[in-house]
């Protein structure tokens, strides 16, 4: 036994010392660099400052300094400035209902003292000279000296989080992410703080201090947005116009019949236009405020994006909305950072927002006028009257329309119609109608390779498999689809397996891999002899004549009016004999009970060691993928034994007692896609004139720090460090690849990705789509026969990938078929 040297009993409950409590609680108030800067900026705004300057060193890792021209701190408040829960905003809890300042808890400076080396230089409006104050980690004033300064306060933080070793190390490692998040939070205060000039700058090493963002102190939110994001962003904004919720929306939110307060909410701000191309590829420019306090209202954010996607489904809007509401209807004391807020009548706010946004976008939605009035007619067979100058042609995929001829017909009509009279033009219109009717006269035909449905071909291929493979594959049916059938975003990718480059075998939409079933009792001796004779005759003719049609080419199987002969190798019993069996009902019941008990026992044993439970079902794709991630490692792919190829599209492999089915096209496409991602360097096309991008200061810094990654994606820039913010970067080269073109929107998306993962090689979504299309076309197609070595190569390639479970279009690459140990028990 160990000896207890404490006089108190083990596990006794006692108070934590005050210093430990202070450290624990401080770490919960200030979590990130963004929180630290936010607290200091809010103190400056509460002090009535009209000029706030945020200065960082090494992106905030070394020093954070916030200076303002506010009222300053009175000498009587020096001692309590950084003490826990000391504030001038509240006297008791009831004051919290009517609080209108950003800060009110008295926790910020106290927590920052515990997490860093904090000093303050302040000069109150009633003082003649400033004072420098130095505090220890407990918030106690340890040094006080005169210091020249104009009215206002400067707070300096050295080595943030240095008192928490683990967090400090993590903070230093992720400083670029912390810096990007801090800038985003600071942008929200720049937008809403009208009449306040806010600047932020950063200095790395001994280099030049660079301005990150700056506002002019305008009284307009719109001007602040333009100062931060540039004039280009202003061109795409619409002012928010509040309207009362409609009856349908009120009923949708369950507010019908309720006594709704009027004029409870007043919403102002700006949103992006609904046109495609003016939105954002991400949600990086969405700012919400309650009574001018930046916050994260999750339901409001979701609603705004859902409504915007009704009009622009591929992009996200710029949003800056401020909701003014009575202070007694809001609870801001929810989380330490005050970003989560509780509202009374939140459903009413959502109803107002939805109705107002729909009204805004419906008023500006694009409408196309066809300028077409149908001619009066009494006959149903009257031909369609089409204005040849205003005509929209919708072509369905896989149509056999002669586009070249159609284009030529229209070109000749347009070229000949200029300068004609209205009568001649009317005649030309009739000619156009006849041309269209001739083009659309023939029905569209689909082709299907009959060889894939040949039962003889199925029989020979299955014979090549081992007995284990036959037992699992017998009677198996599988629907073969192109990879784009599982990709809802295929439109922009332009990727398709069923193109002219693809092999004709995959033109069939449904492959029946099971051989036709034969009723053996209905096959008489004469029929069997006749069929066998036909087979042997065909084989001799094929051997004697090399031009004799093969089984796949034989017209016997392609004629719809004739039934195919019974050519399946099926054992037929020609002689019957009668065998007398002893039967006992009691013995049968006994055996049934024994069998039932054995099945229950096996089911229990199966649950103990069965690793793969998900079925081959689209609804269980997520579960199946999780099981594969858990049970299959990279090294296991090399150990897999090739059983055979099924249906010319799937590789059957065996690992110990488990059988797996691998999609040969999807797995090869995934490997080719990853290789293109890693090794392809896109070539750039030089621009005649460098293009200004008008990036924000933060985006410019991200781009400059990751310039090599942009070069790997084919973008080249002209960098001028001495130019003004938003004019330091100019585009001089764009990547091009056949029919794919790229532009500033791809640059902005790449900047957003690099903000979260600086220094990591990444690709814009459209580049990924292009690689996915290329990988699809160069991969092994469904319908291609593979040797054992070729199949082994595809399986081994899967072990070289980090995530080999889905192709770029979302199609599964691998699924578990069966466990042979479980099968053998039955």
C-alpha positions in Angstrom: 0.0 0.0 0.0 1.1 3.6 -0.6 1.5 6.0 2.2 -0.7 9.2 2.2 1.2 12.2 3.4 -1.8 14.6 3.3 -3.8 15.2 6.4 -7.0 15.5 4.4 -8.9 12.4 3.3 -8.5 11.2 -0.3 -11.0 12.8 -2.7 -11.9 15.6 -0.3 -13.7 18.6 -1.9 -11.9 21.9 -1.4 -11.7 25.3 -3.1 -9.3 25.9 -5.9 -6.8 28.7 -5.2 -7.7 32.0 -6.8 -4.6 32.1 -9.1 -5.6 28.8 -10.7 -9.2 29.9 -11.0 -8.0 33.1 -12.8 -5.9 31.1 -15.3 -8.7 28.5 -16.0 -11.4 31.1 -16.6 -9.2 33.4 -18.6 -8.4 30.6 -21.1 -12.2 30.3 -21.6 -12.8 34.0 -22.3 -9.9 34.6 -24.8 -9.6 31.6 -27.1 -8.0 33.0 -30.3 -6.1 36.0 -31.7 -9.4 37.2 -33.2 -11.0 37.2 -29.7 -8.1 39.2 -28.3 -8.2 41.9 -31.0 -12.0 42.0 -30.9 -12.0 42.8 -27.1 -9.5 45.6 -27.5 -11.3 47.2 -30.5 -14.7 47.0 -28.7 -13.1 48.8 -25.7 -11.9 51.6 -28.0 -15.4 51.9 -29.6 -17.0 52.0 -26.2 -14.6 54.8 -25.2 -15.9 57.0 -28.0 -12.9 56.7 -30.3 -13.1 57.9 -33.9 -9.7 56.6 -34.9 -8.5 53.1 -34.1 -5.1 51.7 -35.2 -4.4 48.0 -34.9 -0.7 47.0 -35.3 0.6 43.5 -35.4 4.1 41.9 -35.4 4.6 38.5 -37.1 0.8 38.4 -37.7 0.1 38.7 -34.0 2.4 36.0 -32.8 4.9 38.5 -31.3 2.8 41.6 -30.5 -0.7 43.0 -30.8 -1.2 46.7 -30.2 -4.4 48.7 -30.4 -4.4 52.5 -30.1 -7.3 54.9 -30.1 -8.2 58.5 -29.5 -11.0 57.8 -27.1 -11.6 59.4 -23.7 -8.8 57.6 -22.0 -8.6 56.1 -18.5 -9.0 58.3 -15.4 -6.3 58.0 -12.8 -8.8 56.7 -10.2 -9.4 53.7 -12.4 -5.8 52.6 -12.9 -5.9 49.9 -10.1 -9.2 48.3 -11.2 -8.6 48.5 -14.9 -7.5 44.9 -15.3 -9.1 43.3 -12.2 -11.6 40.5 -12.7 -15.2 41.6 -13.0 -14.4 45.2 -12.6 -16.4 47.4 -15.1 -18.0 50.8 -15.4 -20.9 49.4 -17.6 -23.0 47.6 -14.9 -23.9 48.0 -11.3 -26.3 45.1 -10.9 -27.9 42.3 -13.0 -30.9 44.4 -14.0 -28.7 46.8 -15.9 -27.8 43.9 -18.3 -31.2 44.3 -20.0 -30.5 47.8 -21.2 -26.8 47.5 -21.9 -25.8 49.1 -25.2 -22.0 48.9 -25.1 -20.0 46.0 -26.5 -18.3 45.1 -23.2 -20.0 44.8 -19.8 -18.5 41.8 -17.9 -15.1 43.3 -16.9 -13.4 40.1 -18.1 -11.4 41.0 -21.2 -8.4 42.9 -19.9 -8.2 40.7 -16.8 -8.0 37.6 -19.1 -5.5 39.2 -21.4 -3.3 39.9 -18.4 -3.3 36.2 -17.5 -2.5 35.1 -21.0 0.2 37.6 -22.1 2.4 40.5 -21.0 0.1 43.5 -21.0 0.9 47.2 -20.8 -1.3 50.3 -21.2 -0.4 53.9 -22.2 -3.3 56.2 -21.6 -4.1 59.9 -21.3 -7.5 61.0 -20.0 -9.2 64.1 -21.5 -8.7 65.8 -18.1 -4.9 65.0 -17.9 -2.0 67.0 -19.2 0.4 64.0 -19.7 -0.1 60.4 -20.3 0.8 57.4 -18.1 2.3 54.0 -18.8 0.9 51.1 -16.8 2.5 47.7 -16.5 0.4 44.8 -15.0 1.4 41.3 -13.9 -0.5 38.1 -14.9 -2.9 38.5 -11.9 -4.0 41.9 -13.2 -2.2 43.8 -10.4 -0.5 47.2 -11.3 3.2 46.7 -10.8 4.7 49.8 -12.6 3.4 53.3 -13.3 5.5 56.0 -15.1 4.7 59.2 -17.0 4.6 58.8 -20.7 4.0 61.4 -23.5 0.7 60.7 -25.3 -2.3 62.6 -26.7 -5.8 61.8 -25.5 -6.7 58.2 -25.8 -5.4 54.7 -24.9 -2.9 52.2 -26.3 -3.0 48.6 -25.1 0.0 46.3 -26.0 0.0 42.5 -25.7 3.4 40.6 -25.9 3.6 36.9 -26.5 -0.1 36.0 -26.4 -0.9 32.6 -24.8 2.7 32.4 -23.4 1.4 31.3 -20.0 -0.3 28.2 -21.5 2.5 26.2 -23.2 0.4 23.8 -25.1 -2.0 26.4 -26.5 1.0 28.8 -27.2 2.7 26.1 -29.3 -0.5 25.4 -31.2 -1.1 29.2 -31.7 2.4 29.6 -33.2 1.9 26.7 -35.5 -1.4 27.9 -36.9 -0.6 31.6 -36.8 -1.7 32.2 -40.5 -5.1 30.7 -39.9 -5.5 32.7 -36.7 -4.4 35.8 -38.6 -7.0 35.2 -41.4 -9.8 34.7 -38.9 -8.9 37.8 -37.0 -9.0 39.9 -40.2 -12.5 38.6 -41.0 -13.7 39.5 -37.5 -12.1 43.0 -37.8 -13.8 43.5 -41.1 -17.2 43.2 -39.5 -16.4 46.0 -37.1 -15.1 48.1 -40.0 -18.4 47.7 -41.8 -20.8 48.5 -38.9 -18.7 51.3 -37.2 -19.8 54.3 -39.1 -17.9 57.5 -38.3 -14.9 55.5 -37.0 -11.7 55.2 -39.0 -10.1 51.7 -38.4 -6.8 50.7 -39.8 -4.8 47.4 -39.4 -1.2 46.8 -40.4 1.3 43.9 -40.0 5.1 43.7 -39.9 7.0 40.5 -40.5 10.6 40.5 -39.2 12.5 43.7 -40.1 10.5 44.2 -43.2 8.2 47.1 -44.1 4.9 47.5 -42.3 2.1 46.7 -44.7 -1.5 47.9 -44.4 -4.0 45.1 -44.2 -7.3 47.1 -44.2 -8.4 50.7 -43.8 -11.6 52.6 -43.6 -12.1 56.4 -44.0 -14.4 57.0 -41.1 -17.5 57.5 -43.4 -21.0 57.8 -41.9 -22.2 55.3 -44.6 -22.1 51.5 -44.3 -21.9 51.3 -48.1 -18.7 53.5 -48.1 -17.1 51.2 -45.5 -17.9 48.2 -47.6 -16.2 49.9 -50.6 -13.2 50.8 -48.5 -12.6 47.2 -47.4 -13.6 45.2 -50.5 -13.2 47.7 -53.3 -15.5 49.4 -55.8 -16.1 46.2 -57.7 -18.0 44.7 -54.8 -20.2 47.8 -54.6 -21.3 47.3 -58.2 -23.0 44.0 -57.4 -24.9 45.1 -54.2 -28.6 45.7 -53.7 -29.9 47.7 -50.7 -32.1 45.7 -48.4 -35.7 46.8 -48.5 -37.9 45.5 -45.7 -41.4 44.4 -46.4 -44.1 42.8 -44.2 -44.3 39.0 -44.4 -46.9 37.4 -46.7 -49.6 35.1 -45.6 -47.9 32.1 -47.0 -44.7 32.8 -45.2 -46.5 33.5 -42.0 -48.3 30.2 -42.2 -45.0 28.5 -43.1 -43.4 29.6 -39.8 -46.5 28.8 -37.8 -47.4 32.4 -37.0 -50.9 32.4 -38.4 -53.4 33.7 -35.9 -50.7 34.8 -33.5 -50.7 38.3 -32.1 -47.6 39.6 -33.9 -45.9 42.8 -32.7 -45.6 45.4 -35.3 -42.4 47.4 -36.1 -40.4 45.1 -33.7 -37.5 44.7 -36.2 -35.9 47.2 -38.5 -33.5 45.7 -41.0 -30.9 47.6 -43.0 -28.0 46.6 -45.1 -26.9 45.2 -48.5 -27.0 41.9 -50.3 -25.6 40.6 -53.6 -27.6 40.6 -56.8 -29.0 37.3 -57.8 -27.3 37.1 -61.2 -24.8 34.3 -61.8 -21.2 35.6 -61.6 -21.8 38.4 -59.2 -22.0 36.1 -56.1 -19.1 34.4 -54.2 -17.8 30.9 -54.4 -17.8 30.8 -50.6 -19.5 32.4 -47.6 -16.4 34.5 -46.7 -18.2 37.8 -47.0 -21.3 37.4 -44.9 -21.8 39.8 -41.9 -24.7 39.9 -39.6 -25.4 42.4 -36.8 -27.9 42.7 -34.0 -28.1 46.3 -32.7 -24.8 46.9 -34.5 -23.2 44.0 -32.6 -21.4 41.5 -34.9 -22.9 38.0 -34.3 -23.4 34.6 -35.9 -27.2 33.9 -36.1 -27.2 30.4 -37.6 -30.8 30.3 -38.7 -30.7 33.7 -40.3 -27.5 32.8 -42.2 -29.1 29.5 -43.4 -32.2 31.3 -44.6 -30.4 34.0 -46.5 -28.3 31.4 -48.4 -31.3 29.2 -49.1 -33.3 32.1 -50.6 -30.3 33.2 -52.7 -29.8 29.7 -54.0 -33.4 29.9 -55.5 -32.0 32.5 -57.9 -28.2 31.6 -58.1 -27.8 28.0 -56.9 -24.0 27.8 -57.6 -22.8 30.8 -55.6 -23.2 32.5 -52.2 -24.2 36.2 -51.6 -22.3 39.0 -50.1 -24.4 40.0 -47.0 -24.2 42.9 -44.6 -27.4 43.1 -42.6 -28.1 45.0 -39.3 -31.2 44.1 -37.3 -32.3 46.8 -34.9 -34.6 45.6 -32.1 -35.5 46.7 -28.6 -32.7 45.8 -26.1 -35.1 44.0 -23.8 -35.9 41.5 -26.6 -32.2 40.4 -26.9 -30.0 38.3 -24.7 -26.3 38.8 -25.6 -24.9 37.1 -22.5 -24.9 33.6 -24.0 -21.3 32.8 -24.9 -17.9 34.2 -23.8 -17.3 35.9 -27.2 -21.0 37.2 -27.3 -21.3 35.9 -30.9 -24.4 33.8 -30.1 -27.5 35.8 -29.4 -31.0 34.8 -28.3 -34.0 36.7 -29.8 -37.6 37.0 -28.9 -39.9 36.5 -31.9 -37.1 34.9 -34.0 -39.6 33.3 -36.3 -41.1 36.6 -37.1 -37.6 37.9 -38.0 -37.1 34.9 -40.3 -40.5 35.5 -42.0 -39.7 39.2 -42.6 -36.3 38.3 -44.0 -37.6 35.6 -46.4 -40.4 37.8 -47.7 -38.1 40.8 -48.2 -35.4 38.8 -49.9 -37.8 37.1 -52.3 -39.3 40.5 -53.2 -35.8 42.0 -53.8 -34.8 39.1 -56.1 -38.1 38.7 -57.9 -38.0 42.4 -58.7 -34.6 42.1 -60.4 -34.8 38.6 -61.8 -33.8 38.2 -65.5 -36.8 37.8 -67.8 -36.5 36.9 -71.4 -39.0 38.3 -73.9 -39.6 36.1 -76.9 -41.5 38.7 -78.8 -43.7 36.0 -80.2 -47.5 36.0 -80.6 -49.0 32.8 -81.9 -51.1 33.2 -85.0 -54.8 32.4 -84.6 -55.6 28.9 -85.9 -58.5 26.5 -85.9 -56.6 23.5 -86.9 -54.4 21.4 -84.6 -52.1 20.6 -87.4 -51.2 24.2 -88.2 -47.4 24.4 -88.5 -45.5 26.4 -85.8 -44.8 30.0 -86.7 -41.3 30.9 -85.6 -39.6 34.3 -85.8 -36.2 33.4 -87.3 -34.5 36.2 -85.5 -35.7 35.3 -82.0 -35.5 31.5 -81.6 -34.3 29.3 -78.8 -33.3 25.7 -79.7 -33.2 23.2 -76.9 -31.2 20.1 -77.8 -31.5 17.0 -75.7 -28.4 15.0 -74.9 -27.5 12.1 -77.2 -29.7 13.5 -80.0 -28.7 12.7 -83.5 -29.4 16.3 -84.7 -27.3 17.5 -87.6 -26.0 20.7 -86.0 -23.7 21.6 -88.8 -26.5 21.6 -91.3 -28.8 23.4 -89.0 -26.2 26.1 -88.5 -25.6 26.4 -92.2 -29.4 26.7 -92.8 -29.8 29.5 -90.3 -26.6 31.3 -91.6 -27.8 31.3 -95.2 -31.2 32.5 -94.0 -29.8 35.4 -92.0 -27.3 36.4 -94.7 -30.0 36.4 -97.4 -32.7 38.2 -95.2 -30.9 41.4 -94.8 -32.3 44.2 -96.9 -35.4 42.2 -97.9 -39.0 43.4 -97.6 -41.3 42.2 -94.9 -43.0 39.9 -97.4 -39.7 38.3 -98.5 -38.8 37.9 -94.8 -42.1 36.1 -94.1 -41.3 33.7 -96.9 -37.8 33.2 -95.4 -39.5 32.4 -92.1 -41.5 29.6 -93.8 -38.3 28.2 -95.3 -36.8 28.1 -91.8 -39.8 26.2 -90.5 -39.5 23.6 -93.2 -35.8 23.2 -92.5 -36.5 22.7 -88.8 -39.2 20.1 -89.5 -36.8 18.2 -91.7 -34.1 18.1 -89.0 -36.5 17.0 -86.3 -38.4 14.5 -88.5 -36.3 11.4 -87.8 -36.6 9.9 -84.3 -33.5 9.6 -82.1 -32.2 6.1 -82.0 -30.2 4.5 -79.3 -27.6 1.8 -79.9 -26.8 -1.1 -77.7 -24.0 -3.6 -78.1 -25.7 -7.0 -78.3 -22.5 -8.8 -77.4 -22.9 -7.7 -73.8 -26.2 -9.6 -73.6 -24.9 -12.8 -75.1 -25.5 -15.7 -72.7 -22.7 -17.7 -74.4 -20.2 -15.0 -73.6 -21.4 -14.9 -70.0 -20.9 -18.6 -69.7 -17.4 -18.7 -71.0 -16.3 -15.7 -68.9 -17.7 -17.3 -65.7 -15.9 -20.5 -66.4 -12.6 -18.7 -66.1 -13.4 -17.7 -62.5 -12.6 -20.0 -59.5 -15.2 -21.9 -57.7 -15.4 -19.3 -54.9 -16.0 -16.6 -57.5 -18.8 -18.6 -59.2 -20.7 -19.2 -56.0 -20.9 -15.5 -55.2 -21.4 -14.2 -58.8 -24.0 -16.8 -59.8 -27.2 -14.9 -60.7 -25.7 -11.5 -59.7 -27.3 -8.6 -61.5 -25.7 -5.1 -61.6 -26.7 -1.9 -63.3 -23.9 -0.2 -65.1 -24.0 3.6 -65.3 -21.7 6.2 -66.5 -19.9 8.0 -63.7 -21.8 11.2 -64.4 -25.1 9.5 -63.4 -23.9 9.8 -59.7 -22.6 13.4 -60.1 -25.1 16.1 -59.7 -22.6 18.8 -60.7 -21.6 17.2 -64.0 -22.9 20.2 -66.1 -19.9 22.4 -65.4 -17.4 19.6 -65.5 -18.3 18.6 -69.1 -17.3 15.0 -68.2 -19.0 12.0 -69.6 -18.1 8.4 -70.0 -20.6 8.0 -72.9 -18.7 10.2 -75.4 -17.3 9.5 -78.8 -14.0 8.7 -77.2 -15.6 6.0 -75.0 -15.8 2.5 -76.1 -19.2 1.4 -77.6 -19.7 -1.3 -74.9 -21.0 1.1 -72.3 -23.8 2.5 -74.5 -26.1 0.0 -73.0 -28.0 1.4 -70.1 -28.8 -1.9 -68.4 -26.8 -5.1 -68.6 -28.4 -8.5 -67.6 -25.5 -10.6 -66.5 -27.5 -13.6 -65.4 -27.9 -16.4 -68.0 -31.5 -17.2 -69.0 -33.3 -19.7 -66.8 -34.2 -23.0 -68.3 -37.1 -25.2 -67.2 -35.3 -28.6 -67.3 -38.4 -30.6 -67.2 -39.7 -29.1 -70.4 -36.7 -30.0 -72.5 -37.2 -33.2 -74.4 -34.7 -35.5 -75.9 -35.3 -34.4 -79.5 -34.9 -30.7 -78.7 -31.7 -31.3 -76.8 -30.3 -33.3 -79.7 -31.3 -30.6 -82.3 -29.8 -27.9 -80.2 -26.5 -29.8 -79.7 -26.3 -30.4 -83.3 -26.7 -26.8 -84.1 -23.9 -25.9 -81.7 -21.5 -28.5 -83.1 -22.3 -27.5 -86.7 -21.7 -23.8 -85.9 -18.3 -24.7 -84.3 -17.2 -26.8 -87.3 -18.3 -24.0 -89.7 -16.4 -21.4 -87.7 -13.3 -23.5 -87.7 -13.4 -24.2 -91.4 -14.4 -20.6 -92.5 -12.6 -17.7 -90.7 -15.3 -15.3 -92.0 -18.1 -17.2 -90.3 -19.9 -14.9 -87.8 -18.9 -15.3 -84.2 -21.4 -15.9 -81.4 -21.5 -12.2 -80.6 -22.1 -11.3 -84.2 -24.6 -14.0 -85.0 -28.0 -12.6 -86.2 -29.7 -15.5 -84.5 -29.6 -13.6 -81.2 -30.3 -10.1 -82.6 -33.6 -10.9 -84.4 -36.5 -9.7 -82.3 -39.0 -12.0 -84.0 -37.2 -15.3 -83.3 -36.6 -17.0 -80.0 -32.9 -17.8 -79.3 -32.1 -21.5 -79.2 -31.4 -23.1 -75.8 -27.6 -22.9 -75.9 -27.0 -22.9 -72.1 -24.9 -25.9 -70.9 -27.4 -27.2 -68.4 -27.5 -30.9 -67.2 -30.7 -32.6 -68.3 -32.1 -35.7 -66.7 -33.3 -38.1 -69.5 -34.1 -41.1 -67.3 -36.2 -41.1 -64.2 -36.3 -43.6 -61.3 -38.5 -43.7 -58.2 -37.0 -43.8 -54.7 -39.1 -44.6 -51.6 -38.3 -42.3 -48.6 -39.2 -42.9 -45.0 -41.1 -39.9 -43.6 -42.1 -39.0 -40.0 -43.8 -35.8 -39.1 -42.4 -35.9 -35.5 -38.9 -36.4 -36.9 -39.3 -33.5 -39.3 -40.5 -31.2 -36.5 -37.5 -32.3 -34.4 -35.1 -31.5 -37.2 -36.8 -28.1 -37.8 -36.3 -27.1 -34.2 -32.7 -28.2 -34.3 -32.1 -26.2 -37.5 -33.8 -23.2 -36.0 -31.5 -23.4 -32.9 -28.4 -23.7 -35.1 -29.4 -20.6 -37.1 -29.9 -18.6 -34.0 -26.5 -19.7 -32.7 -24.8 -18.9 -36.0 -26.5 -15.5 -36.1 -25.1 -14.7 -32.7 -21.6 -15.9 -33.7 -21.8 -13.8 -36.8 -22.5 -10.6 -34.9 -19.3 -11.2 -32.8 -16.8 -11.2 -35.7 -18.6 -9.8 -38.7 -16.7 -6.7 -39.7 -18.7 -5.7 -42.8 -22.4 -5.1 -42.2 -23.4 -2.5 -44.9 -25.2 -3.8 -48.0 -24.5 -2.8 -51.6 -27.2 -0.1 -51.6 -27.0 3.6 -52.4 -28.6 4.3 -49.0 -25.7 2.6 -47.2 -22.8 4.2 -49.1 -21.7 6.2 -46.1 -21.7 3.2 -43.8 -19.9 1.0 -46.3 -17.2 3.6 -46.8 -16.7 4.0 -43.0 -16.3 0.2 -42.7 -13.7 0.1 -45.5 -11.8 2.9 -43.9 -11.7 1.1 -40.6 -10.9 -2.4 -41.8 -8.8 -1.9 -45.0 -5.3 -0.5 -44.8 -3.0 0.5 -47.7 -0.9 -2.6 -47.3 -3.9 -4.9 -47.7 -4.5 -4.1 -51.3 -1.2 -5.8 -52.2 -2.3 -8.9 -50.4 -5.6 -9.3 -52.2 -5.9 -12.3 -54.5 -7.5 -11.8 -57.9 -10.5 -14.2 -58.3 -11.6 -12.9 -61.7 -13.5 -10.3 -63.7 -17.3 -10.0 -63.5 -19.5 -8.6 -66.3 -16.4 -7.0 -68.0 -16.6 -4.2 -65.4 -15.8 -5.4 -61.9 -12.8 -7.1 -60.4 -13.5 -9.8 -57.7 -10.8 -10.0 -55.1 -10.3 -12.2 -52.0 -8.6 -11.1 -48.8 -8.4 -13.9 -46.3 -12.1 -15.0 -46.1 -13.6 -11.8 -47.4 -14.6 -11.2 -51.0 -14.6 -7.7 -52.5 -16.0 -6.2 -55.7 -14.0 -3.4 -57.3 -15.3 -1.1 -60.1 -12.5 -1.2 -62.6 -13.4 2.2 -64.2 -14.1 4.1 -61.0 -10.9 2.9 -59.3 -8.7 3.7 -62.3 -10.4 7.1 -62.6 -9.6 7.9 -59.0 -6.0 6.9 -59.4 -5.6 9.0 -62.6 -7.3 11.9 -61.0 -5.0 12.0 -58.0 -1.9 11.7 -60.3 -3.2 14.7 -62.4 -3.8 16.6 -59.2 -0.3 16.0 -57.9 1.9 16.3 -61.0 0.1 18.5 -63.5 1.5 22.0 -64.0 -1.0 24.0 -66.0 0.4 26.3 -68.7 -0.5 29.9 -68.7 -1.6 32.2 -71.5 0.0 35.7 -71.3 -2.5 38.7 -71.2 -1.9 41.6 -73.6 -2.5 44.1 -70.7 -2.1 43.2 -67.0 -5.5 43.0 -65.3 -6.2 44.7 -62.0 -7.9 42.3 -59.5 -8.8 44.8 -56.7 -8.2 42.2 -54.0 -8.5 43.1 -50.4 -5.3 43.6 -48.4 -5.8 40.2 -46.7 -6.3 38.4 -50.1 -3.2 40.1 -51.5 -1.1 38.9 -48.6 -2.4 35.3 -49.0 -1.7 35.4 -52.7 1.9 36.8 -52.2 2.7 34.2 -49.5 1.5 31.3 -51.7 2.7 32.6 -55.1 4.3 29.2 -56.1 0.9 27.4 -55.6 -0.7 29.9 -58.0 2.1 29.3 -60.5 1.4 25.6 -60.3 -2.2 26.3 -61.3 -1.1 28.4 -64.3 -1.6 31.9 -62.7 1.1 34.5 -62.9 1.1 38.0 -61.3 2.9 41.2 -61.2 3.6 42.2 -57.6 4.2 45.9 -56.6 4.9 46.0 -52.8 5.0 49.8 -52.8 1.6 50.3 -54.5 -1.6 51.1 -52.6 -3.7 48.4 -50.9 -6.0 46.6 -53.5 -3.6 47.6 -56.3 -0.5 45.7 -55.4 -1.3 42.6 -57.5 -2.0 42.5 -61.2 -2.8 39.3 -63.3 -0.5 38.8 -66.2 -1.1 35.1 -67.2 -4.2 32.8 -67.1 -4.2 29.0 -67.3 -5.8 27.6 -70.4 -6.5 24.0 -71.4 -8.4 23.2 -74.6 -12.0 24.3 -74.0 -11.4 25.3 -70.4 -10.9 28.9 -69.4 -10.3 30.4 -66.0 -10.5 33.8 -64.4 -10.6 36.0 -61.3 -13.3 33.9 -59.6 -10.9 30.9 -59.6 -8.2 33.1 -58.0 -10.6 34.2 -55.3 -11.6 30.6 -54.6 -8.0 29.5 -54.4 -7.2 32.4 -52.0 -10.1 31.2 -49.7 -8.8 27.7 -49.7 -5.2 28.8 -48.9 -6.5 31.0 -46.1 -7.5 27.8 -44.3 -4.6 25.6 -45.5 -1.6 27.9 -46.2 1.3 26.4 -48.1 -0.7 23.3 -49.1 -1.0 22.5 -52.8 -4.7 22.8 -53.7 -6.8 23.3 -56.9 -9.8 25.4 -57.7 -13.0 23.5 -58.2 -13.1 24.1 -61.9 -9.5 22.7 -62.3 -10.6 19.6 -60.3 -13.6 19.2 -62.7 -11.3 19.4 -65.6 -8.9 16.8 -64.1 -11.9 14.6 -63.3 -13.1 14.8 -67.0 -9.6 13.9 -68.2 -9.2 11.1 -65.7 -12.6 9.6 -66.8 -11.7 9.5 -70.4 -8.2 7.9 -70.0 -9.4 5.2 -67.5 -10.3 1.6 -68.2 -13.9 1.5 -69.4 -16.7 -0.8 -68.5 -16.8 -3.6 -71.1 -13.0 -3.9 -71.3 -11.6 -7.4 -70.7 -8.6 -7.4 -68.4 -5.8 -9.9 -67.7 -4.9 -10.9 -64.2 -1.9 -8.7 -64.2 -3.9 -5.7 -65.4 -6.5 -6.3 -62.6 -3.7 -6.7 -60.0 -2.2 -3.4 -61.1 -5.5 -1.5 -60.6 -5.9 -3.1 -57.1 -2.4 -2.2 -56.1 -2.9 1.4 -57.3 -5.7 1.8 -54.7 -3.1 1.2 -51.9 -1.2 4.3 -53.1 -4.1 6.7 -52.5 -5.2 8.3 -49.2 -8.9 8.1 -49.9 -9.5 5.4 -52.6 -13.2 4.8 -51.8 -14.9 7.1 -54.4 -14.1 8.4 -57.8 -14.1 12.2 -58.4 -17.7 12.0 -59.6 -18.8 10.2 -56.3 -19.1 6.7 -57.7 -18.0 4.0 -55.2 -14.8 2.1 -56.1 -15.1 -0.9 -53.8 -17.7 -2.8 -51.9 -17.6 -5.9 -49.6 -19.5 -8.9 -51.2 -19.4 -11.8 -48.7 -17.5 -13.6 -46.0 -16.7 -17.2 -47.1 -16.6 -18.5 -43.5 -20.2 -17.4 -43.0 -21.3 -19.0 -46.3 -19.6 -22.3 -45.4 -21.6 -22.6 -42.2 -24.8 -22.7 -44.3 
